[in-house]
Amino acid sequence: MAIERRSGLLPYLFSAVGEDANKPAPLVLFLHGARDRGHDLDVLLKWGLPRFVNESSSLPYFFLAPQLPEGQTWVERESDVIALLDNFIASRPIDPSRVILSGFSLGTAGAWHIAASHPGRFAGLVAVSGRVPQTLESSQLDALKEIPIQIFQGAKDEKLSIDATQQVVDTLRGVGGTVDFTVLPEGDHFIADEVYTDLKLQQWLISQNLHRTAVAI
């Protein structure tokens, strides 16, 4: 898959959809972890979702991965991420009802924050090896309960507590949220390669839609 590199308020990687270029397609927006901050976009390609996209011959979704400068967080650059997303949607045949937000580690913290702060923008959230906000306000819970969420964590991740994540999962499910929590028994913090190459998750990424309607039983 041909990944392109661009500069801007935030430099970013992107790739076009591998199918009919004129048909609106999903977009996956990826926020990287702390150690991939800097000014070298090629660092992002070494592992995880960017590497999977780069090594795939064709994918059914657009891909967008901005890069943070050293020392900054995604929460600090939230408005720039949203501006980049808006510009990307406006300039390409992207279905705005099929935008998935995903993050790894530091990027997961940013993904939770951005998803909760922009209800109605994202059709799904994928959180990998990242802290879930321990004190979610009721307004944030209301926003997040509308978004299907996939959480992945390694059982041997010394940086994260399985129990703490489970508590947030239970809280979100308690208010009606749709949350899948997958623990990789042998996984440490760096499980991104295993997570993003999973075909079930890849199918999930293109199966979510903001316009889903409940079917009366």
N, C-alpha and C positions, 0 to 999 in steps of 0.2 A: 504494500500500500504506500503510495507516495505521500510522505508527510512534508508539509511546507513549513517554513519558519518565517515569522513576521515580527516586526518591531512595532511599538506603540506605547501607550501609557503603561501597559504591561506587555512585554514580548510574549509571543505565544506560538505553539505548534497547532497545525490543523490539517485535517485530511478530508477530502470530499467523499461523498457516498459512492459506493462501488456499483450501484445499479442505475436505473433510469435517472439521469441528472435533472430531468424536468418535472419529476414527480416529487411532491413534498415528502421529505424523509425525516426520521428522528435525528436528534443531536444529543451526544453525550459530552457534558462539560466536566472536565477532570481537574481537581485541585491537588497538587502534589504535597509531599511532606517537607519537614524542616530542612533535611540535609540536601534537598535539591534546589534550594534557593540560590540565587546568584545571577550571572549574566551569560550562562552557557546553556542554551536550550538542549544541546545534545545530551546533557546530564539526565534529562527526563527520559530519554530513550533507552536507558540502560536496563530498565526493569518495569514491571507492573503494566498498567493499561497502555501507556504510550508505547512500550516495546511491543506489546501484543498487536496494537494497531499498525505499527511500523512494519512488523513481520508478516502481517496478513495480506493476502493477495487482493481481497475484496471484502468490504464490510457493508452492511445495509444501513449504516448511520454515519452522519457527519461526526467529526471528533474535534474538540477544542480544548487545549490545555495551556493556560497562561502560566507565566513564571514570576514568582516574587523575588524582589531584590533581597540581599542578605539582611537579616534582622527584622524583617517585616512579617506581619500575619495577614491571613485572608480577611479577618474581621476588619482590620484597618483599611484594606483595599476593596471592601465590599462594593462601593459605588462604581469603581473601575471595572470590577468583574461583571456587574450588571450592564454597564455601558458597552463593554466588549460583546456580551451576549446579545444585547439588543441590536448592535451593529451587524453582528454575524447573521442573525435571523432576518434582518431587513435586506441583506445583500445576497442571500443564497436561498435556494428552494428548500427551506427547513420548515417542518410542521411545528408551530409554536406550542401545540398541545402535546407534543411528544419529546419534550426536553428532559433528560435525565441528568441529575447532579450527583457526582461521585467525588469522594475524597479519601486520601490515605493519610493517617496520622494527623499531622498539623492540618492537612487539608480536610480531614473529617470534621474537626472542630469548626472550620470555616463553612463546610457544607451544611452542618446542622444550623448554624447561625443564619446563613443566607437563605436556606429553605424556609426557616421559621419567620424570617423577616419579609419574605416575598411570597405570601400565600397565593396560590393560583398560577404560579409561574412554572412549577416543576411537576412532571408526571411521575417521578420516582426519585428516591434517594438511596445511594449505595455508600455505606460507611464502612471503611476498612481500617482496622488497627487504630482507632481514634477514640478520644474521650467523648462520651455523651454528656451534654450539659446536665449537671446534677440537680440544678434548681431551674426547672422550666416553668415560666409563668403560664398562667391559664390561657392567655392569648396565644402563646407559642404552642402550647399543647393543641389548641383548637386548629392552628394552622398545620401542625405536623400530622394530626390524625387524618387529614385528608390526603396525605401523600403515602403511597406504598413504600415501605422502607425495608432495605436489606442490610443487615449488620453482620460483619465478619470479624472474628477475633481469634487469635491463637491461644490455646490453653496454656502454653508456656511463655506467654508474653509477660515479661517482668514489669512492664510499664503500665499495664492495665489490669483492672480487677473484673473478672467474669461476673462476680456477684453484683458489683455496682452497675454494670451494663444491664444485667438481668432485671434489676430494680426499675430502671428507666423503661425497658421493654415492657414490663408488667404494667407500669403506669400508663404508657401510651396505649397498650391494648385495653386498659381499663376505661379509657375515654373513647374507645371505638376505633383506635388506629389499627392499621394493617402492618404488622412488623414480623419479619422473619429474622431470627437470630441464629447464626451458624457459628459454632465453635470448632475450630480445626484442632483435633486432639494433640497433634505433634507440632503444631505451628507456634513460632515465636512472634516477634513484632513484625517481621518482614515476610508477610504471607501474600503480598500483592500479586506475585507471578501466579501462584496457585489459584487465587481467587478469580482473577480476571480472565484466565484462560479456560475457565469452566464453561462448558457449552450451555448449561442450564442458565447461568447468569447472563451469558451473551444473548440468549433467546429472551430472557426477561427484559433486558434493556430495550428491546424493540417491541415489546408486547404491551407496554404501559401507555395510557392515553388519558388525558385530562377529561375527555368527553365521554368516558365510560358511563353508562347509565345502568342503574340497578334494575334487574329483571324481577318482576313480581312473580312470586311463587304461589 
